[in-house]
Amino acid sequence: MTNNKKIQDAIFELRDKTTLRAKSLLVTVYGDAILPHGGSVWLGSLINLVEPLGLSERMVRTAVFRLSKDEWLASNQIGRRSYYKLTEIGRRRFETAHRRIYASPHRTWNGEWLMVIVNKANLSQDIRDALRREFQWLGFGTVAPNVFAHPAADIRAVRQIIQDMDVTDDVVTMAARADRQSGNTPHRNMVHGSWDLEQLADDYNNFLEAFRPFYHALSSEGEIDPQNSFLVRTLLIHEYRRIMLRDPMLPDELLHADWPGSTAATLCANLYRLCAPSAEKHLESLLETAEGPLPDASPYFYNRFGGLVGTEEGSLETESLTL
């Protein structure tokens, strides 16, 4: 059995024991692979691309229909072919996620908290619940009813939510500065009371256990099979995104020294760099747009994880990592 076949078998084993919902998986594929190439592809080529991930044609068609209803995707019919592209709302959602998933994991804290206070008197329970879900998605903790806090929040994303939900007059944002005389211990205690970090740590450790073997196997490959690269990259980002978007992205000063999130981020970056070149070849060979072949990736793609391209020849550099 060749090494590529062993890797493929390991990919399918991981795929089969992972819960892969078609709608969520297509969100990963669009955000990670299609958006950098313009954001629009022929549905038939998308079906062929994700078939090895266990998604049937019926599952893909149902998922893109639902994503269209949720305003993630918009369809364009040309002849007998349907092309699905990201809507502007979908693009904005990906931009927010992109800043978190592909950024550097190292975070320093300046002692400030961003506080968001929702005026419950003027807003319905449904609106307050929707705001809570949106702020929790950004990593905010609930420190009191209708009061959310984060020590390193993306203020642009917060403002966008407030604007999109038309609640500008009923949501207060303010910066609060920590009293350095009290030290970090009270802040750590508040963090562990407002976020479920134990479950998050378990998820990161499971992520490390699942993807370390792929890093070792692919590191020893002279030339990585393009389809295997795409499958590993997609499963990697899908699982990392699932965990990362529940990670409040707290500064290192407020976490324990053995926090596994930092190691997981470094593994993800290094494995992504290994897979990226061959995975791109696979995408270019399968996906089609209304104009023809898939266009080149946008420059921002190569800035992921601090930079994918390491030399003029296109070899990829990896951070030092004990795996």
NUDREN-841388 format. One record per residue (C-alpha): residue number from 1; residue in three letters; x, y, z. Coordinates in Angstrom, 2 decimals. Layout:
// NUDREN-841388
+-----+------+---------+---------+---------+
|  nr | rest |       x |       y |       z |
+-----+------+---------+---------+---------+
| NUM |  ALA |       X |       Y |       Z |
...
+-----+------+---------+---------+---------+
END
This chain:
// NUDREN-841388
+-----+------+---------+---------+---------+
|  nr | rest |       x |       y |       z |
+-----+------+---------+---------+---------+
|   1 |  MET |    0.00 |    0.00 |    0.00 |
|   2 |  THR |    1.41 |    3.38 |   -1.01 |
|   3 |  ASN |    1.76 |    6.19 |    1.51 |
|   4 |  ASN |   -0.82 |    8.26 |   -0.42 |
|   5 |  LYS |   -3.29 |    5.34 |   -0.12 |
|   6 |  LYS |   -2.62 |    5.12 |    3.63 |
|   7 |  ILE |   -3.25 |    8.85 |    3.96 |
|   8 |  GLN |   -6.45 |    8.55 |    1.93 |
|   9 |  ASP |   -7.69 |    5.71 |    4.14 |
|  10 |  ALA |   -6.93 |    7.79 |    7.23 |
|  11 |  ILE |   -8.84 |   10.72 |    5.70 |
|  12 |  PHE |  -11.92 |    8.57 |    5.07 |
|  13 |  GLU |  -11.69 |    7.09 |    8.57 |
|  14 |  LEU |  -11.67 |   10.60 |   10.06 |
|  15 |  ARG |  -14.49 |   11.65 |    7.73 |
|  16 |  ASP |  -16.65 |    8.70 |    8.73 |
|  17 |  LYS |  -16.31 |    9.27 |   12.48 |
|  18 |  THR |  -16.91 |   13.01 |   12.20 |
|  19 |  THR |  -20.40 |   14.48 |   12.04 |
|  20 |  LEU |  -20.35 |   16.33 |    8.72 |
|  21 |  ARG |  -23.56 |   18.23 |    8.06 |
|  22 |  ALA |  -23.84 |   19.20 |    4.41 |
|  23 |  LYS |  -24.88 |   22.81 |    5.01 |
|  24 |  SER |  -22.09 |   23.50 |    7.50 |
|  25 |  LEU |  -19.49 |   21.71 |    5.39 |
|  26 |  LEU |  -20.41 |   23.75 |    2.30 |
|  27 |  VAL |  -20.02 |   26.92 |    4.36 |
|  28 |  THR |  -16.46 |   25.76 |    5.10 |
|  29 |  VAL |  -15.77 |   24.94 |    1.43 |
|  30 |  TYR |  -17.10 |   28.29 |    0.21 |
|  31 |  GLY |  -15.24 |   30.31 |    2.82 |
|  32 |  ASP |  -11.94 |   28.45 |    2.64 |
|  33 |  ALA |  -11.70 |   27.43 |   -1.00 |
|  34 |  ILE |  -14.21 |   29.24 |   -3.23 |
|  35 |  LEU |  -14.30 |   32.78 |   -1.83 |
|  36 |  PRO |  -10.59 |   33.44 |   -2.56 |
|  37 |  HIS |  -11.30 |   32.49 |   -6.20 |
|  38 |  GLY |  -14.19 |   34.89 |   -6.70 |
|  39 |  GLY |  -16.93 |   33.21 |   -4.69 |
|  40 |  SER |  -19.00 |   31.69 |   -7.53 |
|  41 |  VAL |  -18.90 |   28.18 |   -9.07 |
|  42 |  TRP |  -20.98 |   25.85 |  -11.22 |
|  43 |  LEU |  -23.08 |   23.58 |   -9.02 |
|  44 |  GLY |  -22.08 |   20.48 |  -10.98 |
|  45 |  SER |  -18.39 |   21.06 |  -10.30 |
|  46 |  LEU |  -19.11 |   21.73 |   -6.61 |
|  47 |  ILE |  -20.94 |   18.40 |   -6.39 |
|  48 |  ASN |  -17.90 |   16.62 |   -7.87 |
|  49 |  LEU |  -15.54 |   18.44 |   -5.50 |
|  50 |  VAL |  -17.28 |   17.44 |   -2.27 |
|  51 |  GLU |  -18.37 |   13.90 |   -3.24 |
|  52 |  PRO |  -15.27 |   12.34 |   -1.54 |
|  53 |  LEU |  -16.34 |   14.10 |    1.67 |
|  54 |  GLY |  -19.44 |   11.94 |    1.73 |
|  55 |  LEU |  -21.94 |   14.42 |    0.30 |
|  56 |  SER |  -24.29 |   13.06 |   -2.36 |
|  57 |  GLU |  -25.71 |   15.18 |   -5.18 |
|  58 |  ARG |  -29.06 |   15.33 |   -3.40 |
|  59 |  MET |  -27.44 |   16.49 |   -0.16 |
|  60 |  VAL |  -25.51 |   19.25 |   -1.94 |
|  61 |  ARG |  -28.57 |   20.49 |   -3.84 |
|  62 |  THR |  -30.61 |   20.57 |   -0.63 |
|  63 |  ALA |  -27.84 |   22.37 |    1.25 |
|  64 |  VAL |  -27.30 |   25.10 |   -1.36 |
|  65 |  PHE |  -31.08 |   25.65 |   -1.49 |
|  66 |  ARG |  -31.15 |   26.17 |    2.27 |
|  67 |  LEU |  -28.08 |   28.40 |    2.19 |
|  68 |  SER |  -29.82 |   30.48 |   -0.45 |
|  69 |  LYS |  -32.89 |   30.83 |    1.77 |
|  70 |  ASP |  -30.60 |   31.92 |    4.63 |
|  71 |  GLU |  -29.04 |   34.58 |    2.34 |
|  72 |  TRP |  -25.60 |   32.98 |    2.26 |
|  73 |  LEU |  -25.76 |   32.13 |   -1.45 |
|  74 |  ALA |  -27.49 |   33.45 |   -4.58 |
|  75 |  SER |  -28.05 |   31.42 |   -7.75 |
|  76 |  ASN |  -27.57 |   32.40 |  -11.38 |
|  77 |  GLN |  -28.99 |   30.24 |  -14.17 |
|  78 |  ILE |  -27.10 |   30.20 |  -17.48 |
|  79 |  GLY |  -28.60 |   27.74 |  -19.92 |
|  80 |  ARG |  -29.03 |   24.46 |  -18.08 |
|  81 |  ARG |  -26.33 |   25.23 |  -15.55 |
|  82 |  SER |  -26.79 |   26.75 |  -12.10 |
|  83 |  TYR |  -24.01 |   28.87 |  -10.58 |
|  84 |  TYR |  -24.00 |   29.68 |   -6.89 |
|  85 |  LYS |  -22.18 |   32.69 |   -5.49 |
|  86 |  LEU |  -21.84 |   34.28 |   -2.11 |
|  87 |  THR |  -24.17 |   37.15 |   -1.33 |
|  88 |  GLU |  -22.86 |   40.36 |    0.21 |
|  89 |  ILE |  -24.25 |   39.22 |    3.55 |
|  90 |  GLY |  -22.44 |   35.91 |    3.12 |
|  91 |  ARG |  -19.21 |   37.70 |    2.29 |
|  92 |  ARG |  -19.45 |   39.86 |    5.41 |
|  93 |  ARG |  -20.03 |   36.80 |    7.55 |
|  94 |  PHE |  -16.96 |   35.16 |    6.07 |
|  95 |  GLU |  -14.85 |   38.28 |    6.54 |
|  96 |  THR |  -15.60 |   38.26 |   10.26 |
|  97 |  ALA |  -14.79 |   34.55 |   10.52 |
|  98 |  HIS |  -11.69 |   34.96 |    8.34 |
|  99 |  ARG |  -10.11 |   37.43 |   10.76 |
| 100 |  ARG |  -10.45 |   34.89 |   13.55 |
| 101 |  ILE |   -9.64 |   31.60 |   11.81 |
| 102 |  TYR |   -6.58 |   32.60 |    9.78 |
| 103 |  ALA |   -5.04 |   35.18 |   12.11 |
| 104 |  SER |   -2.03 |   34.80 |   14.38 |
| 105 |  PRO |   -2.97 |   32.99 |   17.61 |
| 106 |  HIS |   -0.75 |   35.18 |   19.78 |
| 107 |  ARG |   -2.80 |   37.74 |   21.67 |
| 108 |  THR |   -1.59 |   40.30 |   24.20 |
| 109 |  TRP |   -3.91 |   42.17 |   26.52 |
| 110 |  ASN |   -3.85 |   45.90 |   27.19 |
| 111 |  GLY |   -6.09 |   45.57 |   30.24 |
| 112 |  GLU |   -9.25 |   46.75 |   28.51 |
| 113 |  TRP |  -12.65 |   45.09 |   28.31 |
| 114 |  LEU |  -15.27 |   45.89 |   25.69 |
| 115 |  MET |  -18.67 |   45.99 |   27.36 |
| 116 |  VAL |  -21.95 |   45.70 |   25.45 |
| 117 |  ILE |  -25.15 |   46.57 |   27.31 |
| 118 |  VAL |  -28.53 |   45.83 |   25.73 |
| 119 |  ASN |  -31.48 |   48.00 |   26.73 |
| 120 |  LYS |  -34.12 |   45.39 |   27.52 |
| 121 |  ALA |  -36.87 |   47.96 |   28.06 |
| 122 |  ASN |  -37.12 |   48.91 |   24.38 |
| 123 |  LEU |  -36.35 |   45.58 |   22.70 |
| 124 |  SER |  -38.44 |   42.43 |   22.39 |
| 125 |  GLN |  -37.25 |   39.14 |   23.83 |
| 126 |  ASP |  -36.69 |   37.78 |   20.31 |
| 127 |  ILE |  -34.38 |   40.69 |   19.43 |
| 128 |  ARG |  -32.48 |   40.33 |   22.72 |
| 129 |  ASP |  -32.06 |   36.61 |   22.13 |
| 130 |  ALA |  -30.80 |   37.25 |   18.59 |
| 131 |  LEU |  -28.31 |   39.83 |   19.88 |
| 132 |  ARG |  -27.10 |   37.41 |   22.55 |
| 133 |  ARG |  -26.46 |   34.73 |   19.92 |
| 134 |  GLU |  -24.60 |   37.18 |   17.68 |
| 135 |  PHE |  -22.39 |   38.47 |   20.51 |
| 136 |  GLN |  -21.68 |   34.95 |   21.77 |
| 137 |  TRP |  -20.69 |   34.00 |   18.23 |
| 138 |  LEU |  -18.12 |   36.81 |   18.41 |
| 139 |  GLY |  -16.79 |   35.31 |   21.65 |
| 140 |  PHE |  -18.47 |   37.54 |   24.22 |
| 141 |  GLY |  -19.23 |   36.18 |   27.67 |
| 142 |  THR |  -22.43 |   36.97 |   29.56 |
| 143 |  VAL |  -21.38 |   38.67 |   32.80 |
| 144 |  ALA |  -24.94 |   39.73 |   33.75 |
| 145 |  PRO |  -28.37 |   39.60 |   32.08 |
| 146 |  ASN |  -28.14 |   41.67 |   28.87 |
| 147 |  VAL |  -24.52 |   42.60 |   29.65 |
| 148 |  PHE |  -21.73 |   41.10 |   27.54 |
| 149 |  ALA |  -17.98 |   41.50 |   27.87 |
| 150 |  HIS |  -14.79 |   40.60 |   26.01 |
| 151 |  PRO |  -11.15 |   41.56 |   26.63 |
| 152 |  ALA |  -10.08 |   41.52 |   22.96 |
| 153 |  ALA |  -13.22 |   41.88 |   20.83 |
| 154 |  ASP |  -13.48 |   42.84 |   17.18 |
| 155 |  ILE |  -15.22 |   46.22 |   17.54 |
| 156 |  ARG |  -15.89 |   46.41 |   13.80 |
| 157 |  ALA |  -17.90 |   43.20 |   13.93 |
| 158 |  VAL |  -19.83 |   44.47 |   16.97 |
| 159 |  ARG |  -20.75 |   47.70 |   15.19 |
| 160 |  GLN |  -21.81 |   45.76 |   12.11 |
| 161 |  ILE |  -24.19 |   43.59 |   14.15 |
| 162 |  ILE |  -25.72 |   46.63 |   15.83 |
| 163 |  GLN |  -26.19 |   48.32 |   12.45 |
| 164 |  ASP |  -27.55 |   45.23 |   10.69 |
| 165 |  MET |  -30.11 |   44.61 |   13.43 |
| 166 |  ASP |  -31.11 |   48.29 |   13.54 |
| 167 |  VAL |  -30.64 |   48.61 |   17.31 |
| 168 |  THR |  -28.21 |   51.54 |   17.37 |
| 169 |  ASP |  -30.29 |   53.48 |   19.90 |
| 170 |  ASP |  -30.69 |   50.56 |   22.29 |
| 171 |  VAL |  -27.23 |   49.01 |   22.57 |
| 172 |  VAL |  -24.43 |   50.72 |   24.49 |
| 173 |  THR |  -20.78 |   49.84 |   23.85 |
| 174 |  MET |  -18.06 |   51.07 |   26.17 |
| 175 |  ALA |  -14.45 |   50.38 |   27.05 |
| 176 |  ALA |  -13.58 |   49.48 |   30.64 |
| 177 |  ARG |  -10.01 |   49.39 |   31.92 |
| 178 |  ALA |   -8.84 |   46.80 |   34.44 |
| 179 |  ASP |   -7.53 |   47.98 |   37.79 |
| 180 |  ARG |   -3.96 |   46.71 |   37.66 |
| 181 |  GLN |   -3.71 |   46.84 |   41.46 |
| 182 |  SER |   -6.07 |   43.87 |   41.66 |
| 183 |  GLY |   -3.89 |   41.71 |   39.40 |
| 184 |  ASN |   -5.14 |   39.19 |   36.82 |
| 185 |  THR |   -6.59 |   36.59 |   39.21 |
| 186 |  PRO |  -10.06 |   38.21 |   39.56 |
| 187 |  HIS |  -10.22 |   38.53 |   35.77 |
| 188 |  ARG |   -9.26 |   34.87 |   35.29 |
| 189 |  ASN |  -11.98 |   33.88 |   37.77 |
| 190 |  MET |  -14.55 |   35.95 |   35.89 |
| 191 |  VAL |  -13.42 |   34.41 |   32.61 |
| 192 |  HIS |  -13.87 |   30.87 |   33.91 |
| 193 |  GLY |  -17.29 |   31.79 |   35.24 |
| 194 |  SER |  -18.49 |   33.36 |   31.99 |
| 195 |  TRP |  -17.09 |   30.91 |   29.41 |
| 196 |  ASP |  -17.04 |   27.10 |   29.25 |
| 197 |  LEU |  -13.29 |   26.77 |   28.81 |
| 198 |  GLU |  -13.05 |   23.15 |   30.00 |
| 199 |  GLN |  -15.15 |   21.86 |   27.12 |
| 200 |  LEU |  -13.23 |   24.08 |   24.71 |
| 201 |  ALA |   -9.92 |   22.68 |   25.97 |
| 202 |  ASP |  -11.20 |   19.12 |   25.47 |
| 203 |  ASP |  -12.22 |   19.99 |   21.90 |
| 204 |  TYR |   -8.79 |   21.44 |   21.14 |
| 205 |  ASN |   -7.05 |   18.34 |   22.55 |
| 206 |  ASN |   -9.25 |   16.09 |   20.37 |
| 207 |  PHE |   -8.36 |   18.29 |   17.38 |
| 208 |  LEU |   -4.65 |   17.82 |   18.10 |
| 209 |  GLU |   -5.08 |   14.06 |   18.42 |
| 210 |  ALA |   -6.94 |   13.86 |   15.11 |
| 211 |  PHE |   -4.64 |   16.02 |   12.95 |
| 212 |  ARG |   -1.13 |   15.43 |   14.32 |
| 213 |  PRO |   -0.85 |   12.15 |   12.36 |
| 214 |  PHE |   -1.66 |   13.96 |    9.11 |
| 215 |  TYR |    1.03 |   16.54 |    9.80 |
| 216 |  HIS |    3.64 |   13.81 |   10.30 |
| 217 |  ALA |    2.49 |   11.80 |    7.27 |
| 218 |  LEU |    2.33 |   14.76 |    4.88 |
| 219 |  SER |    5.62 |   16.22 |    6.13 |
| 220 |  SER |    7.38 |   13.10 |    4.90 |
| 221 |  GLU |    5.75 |   13.19 |    1.44 |
| 222 |  GLY |    7.80 |   14.46 |   -1.48 |
| 223 |  GLU |    4.74 |   15.30 |   -3.54 |
| 224 |  ILE |    1.33 |   15.36 |   -1.87 |
| 225 |  ASP |   -1.66 |   14.00 |   -3.77 |
| 226 |  PRO |   -3.87 |   17.00 |   -4.74 |
| 227 |  GLN |   -7.18 |   15.40 |   -3.75 |
| 228 |  ASN |   -5.78 |   14.23 |   -0.42 |
| 229 |  SER |   -4.47 |   17.74 |    0.19 |
| 230 |  PHE |   -7.89 |   19.24 |   -0.46 |
| 231 |  LEU |   -9.64 |   16.72 |    1.76 |
| 232 |  VAL |   -7.21 |   17.19 |    4.66 |
| 233 |  ARG |   -7.31 |   20.98 |    4.31 |
| 234 |  THR |  -11.12 |   21.01 |    4.25 |
| 235 |  LEU |  -11.54 |   18.66 |    7.23 |
| 236 |  LEU |   -8.85 |   20.62 |    9.07 |
| 237 |  ILE |  -10.50 |   24.00 |    8.60 |
| 238 |  HIS |  -14.00 |   22.61 |    9.11 |
| 239 |  GLU |  -13.09 |   21.20 |   12.51 |
| 240 |  TYR |  -10.90 |   24.16 |   13.47 |
| 241 |  ARG |  -13.66 |   26.59 |   12.45 |
| 242 |  ARG |  -16.19 |   24.66 |   14.53 |
| 243 |  ILE |  -14.01 |   25.04 |   17.61 |
| 244 |  MET |  -12.54 |   28.45 |   16.84 |
| 245 |  LEU |  -15.90 |   30.15 |   16.41 |
| 246 |  ARG |  -16.78 |   29.06 |   19.95 |
| 247 |  ASP |  -13.40 |   30.23 |   21.27 |
| 248 |  PRO |  -13.70 |   33.67 |   22.89 |
| 249 |  MET |  -10.09 |   34.31 |   21.80 |
| 250 |  LEU |   -9.08 |   35.44 |   25.26 |
| 251 |  PRO |   -5.65 |   36.97 |   25.83 |
| 252 |  ASP |   -2.89 |   34.69 |   27.08 |
| 253 |  GLU |   -2.76 |   36.59 |   30.39 |
| 254 |  LEU |   -6.26 |   35.33 |   31.24 |
| 255 |  LEU |   -5.63 |   31.67 |   30.35 |
| 256 |  HIS |   -3.69 |   28.85 |   31.96 |
| 257 |  ALA |   -0.12 |   28.31 |   30.76 |
| 258 |  ASP |   -0.99 |   24.89 |   29.28 |
| 259 |  TRP |   -3.95 |   26.19 |   27.23 |
| 260 |  PRO |   -4.14 |   23.84 |   24.17 |
| 261 |  GLY |   -5.66 |   26.46 |   21.86 |
| 262 |  SER |   -2.26 |   27.93 |   21.05 |
| 263 |  THR |   -0.79 |   24.54 |   20.09 |
| 264 |  ALA |   -3.86 |   23.77 |   17.99 |
| 265 |  ALA |   -3.52 |   27.09 |   16.15 |
| 266 |  THR |    0.12 |   26.39 |   15.32 |
| 267 |  LEU |   -0.65 |   22.85 |   14.13 |
| 268 |  CYS |   -3.49 |   24.16 |   11.97 |
| 269 |  ALA |   -1.25 |   26.81 |   10.40 |
| 270 |  ASN |    1.57 |   24.36 |    9.65 |
| 271 |  LEU |   -0.67 |   21.63 |    8.25 |
| 272 |  TYR |   -2.57 |   24.18 |    6.15 |
| 273 |  ARG |    0.73 |   25.40 |    4.65 |
| 274 |  LEU |    1.66 |   21.83 |    3.74 |
| 275 |  CYS |   -1.67 |   21.20 |    2.01 |
| 276 |  ALA |   -2.27 |   24.57 |    0.34 |
| 277 |  PRO |   -0.28 |   24.23 |   -2.95 |
| 278 |  SER |   -1.58 |   20.78 |   -3.92 |
| 279 |  ALA |   -5.10 |   21.58 |   -2.74 |
| 280 |  GLU |   -5.14 |   24.64 |   -4.98 |
| 281 |  LYS |   -4.22 |   22.45 |   -7.96 |
| 282 |  HIS |   -7.14 |   20.18 |   -7.15 |
| 283 |  LEU |   -9.57 |   23.10 |   -6.94 |
| 284 |  GLU |   -8.36 |   24.49 |  -10.26 |
| 285 |  SER |   -8.77 |   21.10 |  -11.94 |
| 286 |  LEU |  -12.38 |   20.55 |  -10.79 |
| 287 |  LEU |  -14.20 |   23.83 |  -10.19 |
| 288 |  GLU |  -15.74 |   25.84 |  -13.02 |
| 289 |  THR |  -17.22 |   29.34 |  -13.11 |
| 290 |  ALA |  -19.59 |   31.04 |  -15.58 |
| 291 |  GLU |  -16.49 |   32.50 |  -17.28 |
| 292 |  GLY |  -14.68 |   29.17 |  -17.50 |
| 293 |  PRO |  -11.81 |   27.87 |  -15.36 |
| 294 |  LEU |  -11.41 |   28.96 |  -11.74 |
| 295 |  PRO |   -9.59 |   32.32 |  -11.52 |
| 296 |  ASP |   -6.39 |   32.69 |   -9.53 |
| 297 |  ALA |   -6.69 |   33.13 |   -5.80 |
| 298 |  SER |   -6.89 |   36.69 |   -4.49 |
| 299 |  PRO |   -3.71 |   38.04 |   -2.84 |
| 300 |  TYR |   -5.28 |   37.93 |    0.64 |
| 301 |  PHE |   -5.37 |   34.13 |    0.41 |
| 302 |  TYR |   -1.58 |   34.01 |    0.61 |
| 303 |  ASN |   -1.62 |   36.06 |    3.83 |
| 304 |  ARG |   -3.46 |   33.38 |    5.74 |
| 305 |  PHE |   -1.74 |   32.21 |    8.92 |
| 306 |  GLY |    0.88 |   34.93 |    8.59 |
| 307 |  GLY |    1.82 |   34.00 |    5.01 |
| 308 |  LEU |    1.61 |   30.83 |    2.96 |
| 309 |  VAL |    4.33 |   31.40 |    0.34 |
| 310 |  GLY |    7.82 |   31.25 |    1.74 |
| 311 |  THR |   10.05 |   31.64 |   -1.32 |
| 312 |  GLU |    9.86 |   32.74 |   -4.95 |
| 313 |  GLU |    9.62 |   29.08 |   -5.90 |
| 314 |  GLY |    6.48 |   28.81 |   -3.81 |
| 315 |  SER |    7.77 |   26.47 |   -1.11 |
| 316 |  LEU |    5.98 |   26.76 |    2.21 |
| 317 |  GLU |    7.63 |   27.63 |    5.48 |
| 318 |  THR |    6.37 |   26.24 |    8.78 |
| 319 |  GLU |    6.66 |   27.55 |   12.30 |
| 320 |  SER |    8.63 |   25.46 |   14.77 |
| 321 |  LEU |    6.24 |   23.04 |   16.41 |
| 322 |  THR |    6.70 |   20.13 |   18.78 |
| 323 |  LEU |    4.22 |   17.52 |   17.67 |
+-----+------+---------+---------+---------+
END
